[in-house]
Amino acid sequence: MRNEVSRRNSLLKKARGKIAGPASEAVLVSDRYDISYLTGFFTAGAMIMLSAKGRPVYFVDSMNHDLARKMLDGIEIDLKAGSLVKELSGCVRDRGIKKLGIDEDNLPASIYTRLSGTGRNLKIWRAPGIVRKMRAIKGREEIEIMRRTAGETVRIWKDMKKRISPGMSELELMTMLDISIRSRGYDNSFPAIIAVGENSAYPHAIPSDRKLGRDEHVLIDFGIRFRGYCSDLTRIWAKGRINRKIRELEKFVDCVRDRTLKRLKPGADIGSLVKRANKFFYDNDLGKYILHGLGHGVGLDIHEIPFLGEASGERLRKGMVVAIEPGLYMPGVGGIRKEDMVLITAKGCEVLTQ
């Protein structure tokens, strides 16, 4: 417990240090996963203000004040309970803050409007994702948690695939999967995607009463959450003589997956990795069946930076955990997606979902 508190305080100090502006600057952290990352505790409506001078401030409603005080014990952060706008305005005034950075993606418009009207001297601006970028590089403790999370996910899949049989519906398969996850003491990291036959042509298919035929495949995309961290895994189950076009798609997806894994290492240019993968598909006249990027980061959130798209200007770094998920989707026929979680190591990568 003492080590964990020390780690959180170190993260808060590091985040504060990334506010490069003058002493009159501050950043309002409103993303739930950013807040959990910094303090280990989040409750609905909570926010944190990081300022260039003074201790960080955790804002919470009055109802959750006592809980927050208990959960933040030992954390070097001030606790303010009550109306967010009122308490934040008081801190801004008392600390002489002139510029307040916000996260436009996570701050409710109503809060932004009210903050904008609190005083003429306060400039509100779009802040860079300071904490989000910190989260992209996993520490030793996080990596161990994610190794276990990925391993448990693979075990759940191995158990489930033995129990799949023709005649089961997508909804029945989802129920079986959810029970398997919950019975082991985990939560779903996102609602499972389970798609049979032609339904697998939809990357985010919604489970229905469509039943698995004897010579059909089913795509299953799921994950679990353990100690706050997510896993993400996609597998294909098939038995019998499934559609020849689906078998062809699977062959090319497997090839891209294997080639990509060999190129994952610190310093690898993400945009170039994705362009290579897509070029292979296009060279084989399959480009029209690409519907999403090559992958994404995984951590406290199921989708977080880095995002693996052609336009990315980022490079992979040691400590990143990414989900690699090449996929092809043929309308009216079906789709294939294979997804694995991968840790970027000092010299290459480690597939966590072997």
C-alpha positions as CSV (number, residue, x, y, z in Angstrom):
1,M,0.0,0.0,0.0
2,R,2.8,2.4,0.9
3,N,4.6,1.7,-2.4
4,E,1.3,2.3,-4.3
5,V,0.8,5.7,-2.6
6,S,4.4,6.6,-3.4
7,R,3.9,5.7,-7.0
8,R,0.7,7.8,-7.3
9,N,2.5,10.8,-5.7
10,S,5.4,10.3,-8.2
11,L,2.9,10.4,-11.1
12,L,1.2,13.5,-9.8
13,K,4.6,15.2,-9.5
14,K,5.6,14.1,-13.0
15,A,2.3,15.4,-14.5
16,R,2.7,18.8,-12.7
17,G,6.2,19.0,-14.1
18,K,4.8,18.8,-17.7
19,I,2.9,22.0,-17.4
20,A,5.6,24.1,-19.1
21,G,3.9,27.5,-18.9
22,P,4.3,30.2,-16.3
23,A,3.1,29.9,-12.7
24,S,-0.3,31.3,-13.7
25,E,-1.1,28.2,-15.8
26,A,-3.1,25.2,-14.8
27,V,-4.7,22.1,-16.5
28,L,-8.1,20.6,-15.6
29,V,-8.0,16.8,-15.9
30,S,-11.5,15.5,-16.6
31,D,-10.9,12.1,-18.2
32,R,-11.9,9.3,-15.8
33,Y,-9.0,7.1,-16.8
34,D,-6.5,9.9,-16.4
35,I,-7.8,10.6,-12.9
36,S,-7.7,6.9,-12.0
37,Y,-4.1,6.7,-13.3
38,L,-2.9,9.6,-11.2
39,T,-4.7,8.8,-8.0
40,G,-6.1,5.3,-8.1
41,F,-9.6,6.6,-7.4
42,F,-12.4,8.0,-9.6
43,T,-16.0,8.8,-8.9
44,A,-18.6,10.3,-11.3
45,G,-18.0,14.0,-11.8
46,A,-14.6,14.1,-10.2
47,M,-11.8,16.3,-11.7
48,I,-8.3,17.2,-10.9
49,M,-6.5,20.6,-11.4
50,L,-2.8,20.5,-11.9
51,S,-1.1,23.9,-11.6
52,A,2.4,25.1,-12.1
53,K,2.5,26.1,-8.5
54,G,0.7,24.6,-5.5
55,R,-0.5,21.1,-4.8
56,P,-2.9,19.3,-7.2
57,V,-6.6,19.7,-6.3
58,Y,-9.2,16.9,-6.5
59,F,-12.7,18.2,-7.0
60,V,-15.6,15.9,-5.9
61,D,-19.3,16.4,-5.1
62,S,-20.3,16.7,-1.4
63,M,-22.0,13.2,-1.4
64,N,-18.7,11.5,-2.2
65,H,-16.4,13.7,0.0
66,D,-15.9,11.1,2.8
67,L,-15.3,8.3,0.3
68,A,-12.7,10.4,-1.6
69,R,-11.0,11.4,1.6
70,K,-10.6,7.7,2.5
71,M,-9.5,6.6,-0.9
72,L,-7.0,9.5,-1.3
73,D,-5.4,8.9,2.1
74,G,-1.6,9.5,1.7
75,I,-1.9,11.1,-1.7
76,E,-0.4,14.5,-1.9
77,I,-3.4,16.3,-3.2
78,D,-5.9,18.9,-1.8
79,L,-9.6,17.8,-1.7
80,K,-12.4,20.2,-2.5
81,A,-16.0,19.1,-2.2
82,G,-19.1,20.9,-3.5
83,S,-20.0,22.6,-6.8
84,L,-17.2,22.1,-9.3
85,V,-17.5,25.6,-10.9
86,K,-17.7,27.3,-7.5
87,E,-14.7,25.4,-6.0
88,L,-12.6,25.6,-9.1
89,S,-13.3,29.4,-9.5
90,G,-12.1,29.8,-5.9
91,C,-8.8,28.0,-6.6
92,V,-8.3,29.9,-9.8
93,R,-8.7,33.2,-7.9
94,D,-6.6,32.2,-4.9
95,R,-3.7,31.0,-7.0
96,G,-3.8,33.8,-9.5
97,I,-4.3,31.5,-12.4
98,K,-4.7,33.2,-15.8
99,K,-4.8,30.3,-18.2
100,L,-6.7,27.1,-17.6
101,G,-6.2,24.2,-20.0
102,I,-9.1,21.8,-20.6
103,D,-9.7,18.4,-22.3
104,E,-12.3,19.2,-25.0
105,D,-13.1,15.5,-25.5
106,N,-14.1,14.9,-21.9
107,L,-15.3,18.2,-20.4
108,P,-19.1,18.6,-20.5
109,A,-20.2,21.6,-22.6
110,S,-22.2,22.9,-19.6
111,I,-19.1,23.0,-17.4
112,Y,-17.1,24.8,-20.2
113,T,-19.8,27.4,-20.6
114,R,-20.0,28.1,-16.9
115,L,-16.2,28.2,-16.5
116,S,-16.0,30.7,-19.4
117,G,-18.3,33.0,-17.6
118,T,-16.5,33.0,-14.2
119,G,-14.3,36.0,-15.0
120,R,-12.8,38.1,-17.7
121,N,-9.2,37.4,-16.7
122,L,-9.3,33.6,-17.2
123,K,-8.3,32.3,-20.6
124,I,-9.5,28.8,-21.3
125,W,-7.5,26.8,-23.9
126,R,-7.3,23.3,-25.3
127,A,-4.5,21.5,-23.3
128,P,-2.3,18.8,-24.7
129,G,-3.1,15.3,-23.4
130,I,-0.4,15.4,-20.7
131,V,-1.7,12.4,-18.6
132,R,-2.9,10.5,-21.7
133,K,0.7,10.5,-23.1
134,M,2.1,9.4,-19.7
135,R,-0.4,6.5,-19.7
136,A,0.9,5.2,-23.1
137,I,4.2,4.0,-21.5
138,K,3.4,1.3,-18.9
139,G,5.4,0.9,-15.8
140,R,6.6,-2.4,-14.3
141,E,3.5,-2.8,-12.1
142,E,1.2,-2.0,-15.0
143,I,2.9,-4.5,-17.3
144,E,2.6,-7.3,-14.7
145,I,-1.1,-6.6,-14.3
146,M,-1.6,-6.6,-18.1
147,R,0.3,-9.8,-18.5
148,R,-2.0,-11.5,-16.1
149,T,-5.1,-9.9,-17.7
150,A,-4.0,-11.1,-21.1
151,G,-3.2,-14.6,-19.9
152,E,-6.6,-14.9,-18.2
153,T,-8.3,-13.8,-21.4
154,V,-6.6,-16.5,-23.4
155,R,-7.6,-19.1,-20.8
156,I,-11.2,-18.0,-21.0
157,W,-11.1,-18.3,-24.8
158,K,-9.5,-21.7,-24.7
159,D,-12.3,-22.9,-22.4
160,M,-15.0,-21.3,-24.4
161,K,-13.9,-22.6,-27.8
162,K,-14.3,-26.2,-26.6
163,R,-18.0,-25.5,-25.8
164,I,-19.0,-23.8,-29.0
165,S,-21.2,-25.9,-31.3
166,P,-23.4,-25.4,-34.4
167,G,-26.9,-24.4,-33.5
168,M,-25.9,-21.9,-30.8
169,S,-27.0,-18.3,-31.4
170,E,-24.8,-15.2,-31.1
171,L,-26.8,-14.2,-28.0
172,E,-26.3,-17.7,-26.5
173,L,-22.6,-17.5,-27.2
174,M,-22.4,-14.0,-25.6
175,T,-24.2,-15.3,-22.5
176,M,-21.8,-18.2,-22.2
177,L,-18.9,-15.9,-22.5
178,D,-20.2,-13.3,-20.0
179,I,-20.8,-16.1,-17.4
180,S,-17.3,-17.4,-18.0
181,I,-15.8,-14.0,-17.4
182,R,-17.9,-13.2,-14.3
183,S,-17.5,-16.6,-12.7
184,R,-13.8,-16.0,-12.7
185,G,-14.2,-12.7,-10.9
186,Y,-13.6,-10.3,-13.8
187,D,-15.6,-7.7,-15.6
188,N,-16.0,-7.2,-19.3
189,S,-13.7,-4.5,-20.6
190,F,-16.3,-3.8,-23.3
191,P,-19.5,-5.5,-24.6
192,A,-18.4,-8.6,-26.5
193,I,-18.7,-8.6,-30.3
194,I,-19.9,-12.0,-31.5
195,A,-20.8,-12.4,-35.2
196,V,-21.7,-15.5,-37.2
197,G,-21.2,-15.9,-40.9
198,E,-22.2,-12.8,-43.0
199,N,-22.7,-10.8,-39.8
200,S,-18.9,-10.9,-39.2
201,A,-18.7,-8.4,-42.1
202,Y,-19.7,-5.7,-39.6
203,P,-16.6,-4.9,-37.5
204,H,-18.8,-3.9,-34.5
205,A,-21.6,-6.4,-35.0
206,I,-24.3,-6.6,-32.3
207,P,-25.1,-10.1,-31.1
208,S,-28.5,-11.4,-32.3
209,D,-30.4,-14.6,-32.5
210,R,-28.6,-15.6,-35.7
211,K,-27.5,-19.2,-35.2
212,L,-24.1,-20.8,-36.1
213,G,-24.4,-23.2,-39.0
214,R,-22.5,-26.4,-39.4
215,D,-20.1,-25.0,-42.0
216,E,-19.9,-21.4,-40.8
217,H,-17.4,-19.4,-38.7
218,V,-18.0,-17.1,-35.8
219,L,-15.9,-14.0,-34.9
220,I,-15.5,-13.4,-31.2
221,D,-14.0,-10.1,-29.9
222,F,-13.9,-9.7,-26.1
223,G,-11.8,-8.6,-23.2
224,I,-11.7,-8.5,-19.4
225,R,-10.8,-5.9,-16.8
226,F,-8.5,-6.7,-13.9
227,R,-7.4,-4.1,-11.3
228,G,-8.6,-1.4,-13.7
229,Y,-6.6,-2.6,-16.8
230,C,-8.2,-4.0,-20.0
231,S,-7.5,-6.8,-22.3
232,D,-8.6,-7.2,-26.0
233,L,-8.7,-10.4,-28.0
234,T,-10.3,-11.4,-31.2
235,R,-10.4,-15.0,-32.4
236,I,-12.2,-17.1,-35.1
237,W,-14.0,-20.4,-34.4
238,A,-14.7,-22.6,-37.4
239,K,-15.6,-26.2,-38.1
240,G,-16.3,-27.9,-41.3
241,R,-16.0,-26.6,-44.8
242,I,-16.6,-22.8,-44.4
243,N,-16.9,-20.4,-47.3
244,R,-13.9,-20.5,-49.5
245,K,-13.8,-16.6,-49.7
246,I,-13.6,-16.5,-45.9
247,R,-10.7,-19.0,-45.9
248,E,-8.9,-16.7,-48.4
249,L,-9.5,-13.6,-46.3
250,E,-8.1,-15.5,-43.2
251,K,-4.9,-16.5,-45.1
252,F,-4.1,-12.8,-45.9
253,V,-5.1,-11.5,-42.4
254,D,-2.8,-14.1,-40.8
255,C,0.0,-13.1,-43.2
256,V,-0.3,-9.4,-42.3
257,R,-0.5,-10.2,-38.6
258,D,2.7,-12.3,-38.7
259,R,4.6,-9.7,-40.8
260,T,3.5,-6.8,-38.5
261,L,4.6,-8.6,-35.3
262,K,8.1,-9.1,-36.7
263,R,8.4,-5.3,-37.2
264,L,7.2,-4.2,-33.8
265,K,10.1,-2.6,-31.8
266,P,11.0,0.7,-30.2
267,G,11.4,3.4,-32.8
268,A,9.2,1.8,-35.4
269,D,7.2,4.4,-37.4
270,I,3.6,3.6,-36.8
271,G,2.4,5.2,-40.0
272,S,4.9,3.2,-42.1
273,L,3.8,-0.1,-40.3
274,V,0.2,0.6,-41.2
275,K,1.0,1.6,-44.8
276,R,2.9,-1.7,-45.3
277,A,0.1,-3.8,-43.9
278,N,-2.5,-2.0,-46.1
279,K,-0.3,-2.2,-49.2
280,F,-0.1,-5.9,-48.9
281,F,-3.9,-6.1,-48.9
282,Y,-4.2,-3.6,-51.8
283,D,-1.5,-5.5,-53.8
284,N,-3.8,-8.6,-53.5
285,D,-6.9,-6.7,-54.5
286,L,-8.3,-6.7,-51.0
287,G,-8.0,-3.0,-50.1
288,K,-11.7,-2.4,-50.5
289,Y,-12.3,-4.7,-47.6
290,I,-10.2,-2.7,-45.1
291,L,-12.6,-0.9,-42.6
292,H,-10.3,0.2,-39.7
293,G,-6.8,0.8,-38.6
294,L,-4.2,-1.8,-37.7
295,G,-4.6,-1.4,-34.0
296,H,-4.6,0.8,-30.9
297,G,-3.1,1.1,-27.5
298,V,-4.6,-0.7,-24.5
299,G,-4.5,0.1,-20.8
300,L,-6.9,1.6,-18.4
301,D,-9.1,2.3,-21.4
302,I,-9.8,-0.3,-24.1
303,H,-8.8,2.2,-26.8
304,E,-6.0,4.7,-26.0
305,I,-2.9,6.1,-27.6
306,P,-1.1,5.2,-29.7
307,F,-3.6,4.7,-32.5
308,L,-2.2,2.7,-35.4
309,G,-3.4,4.5,-38.5
310,E,-1.6,5.6,-41.8
311,A,-1.7,9.3,-40.7
312,S,0.1,8.6,-37.4
313,G,3.3,10.5,-36.9
314,E,4.3,8.6,-33.8
315,R,6.8,5.9,-33.2
316,L,6.5,2.9,-30.9
317,R,8.3,3.2,-27.6
318,K,9.4,0.6,-25.0
319,G,6.6,0.0,-22.5
320,M,3.7,0.6,-24.9
321,V,1.0,-2.1,-25.0
322,V,-0.8,-2.2,-28.3
323,A,-3.6,-4.4,-29.8
324,I,-2.7,-5.5,-33.3
325,E,-5.9,-6.3,-35.2
326,P,-5.7,-6.7,-39.0
327,G,-9.1,-7.4,-40.5
328,L,-10.9,-7.7,-43.8
329,Y,-14.7,-7.5,-44.3
330,M,-16.5,-8.7,-47.3
331,P,-20.2,-7.4,-47.4
332,G,-22.8,-10.2,-47.6
333,V,-20.1,-12.9,-47.1
334,G,-18.3,-12.2,-43.8
335,G,-15.2,-10.9,-42.2
336,I,-12.0,-12.0,-40.5
337,R,-10.2,-10.2,-37.7
338,K,-7.3,-11.5,-35.6
339,E,-6.3,-9.5,-32.6
340,D,-3.5,-9.8,-30.1
341,M,-2.1,-7.7,-27.3
342,V,1.6,-6.9,-27.7
343,L,4.1,-5.3,-25.3
344,I,6.9,-3.3,-26.9
345,T,10.1,-4.4,-25.3
346,A,13.7,-3.0,-25.4
347,K,14.6,-5.0,-28.5
348,G,11.3,-6.0,-30.0
349,C,8.0,-7.2,-28.7
350,E,6.3,-9.8,-26.5
351,V,2.9,-11.1,-27.6
352,L,0.9,-11.2,-24.3
353,T,-2.0,-13.2,-25.8
354,Q,-0.2,-16.3,-27.0
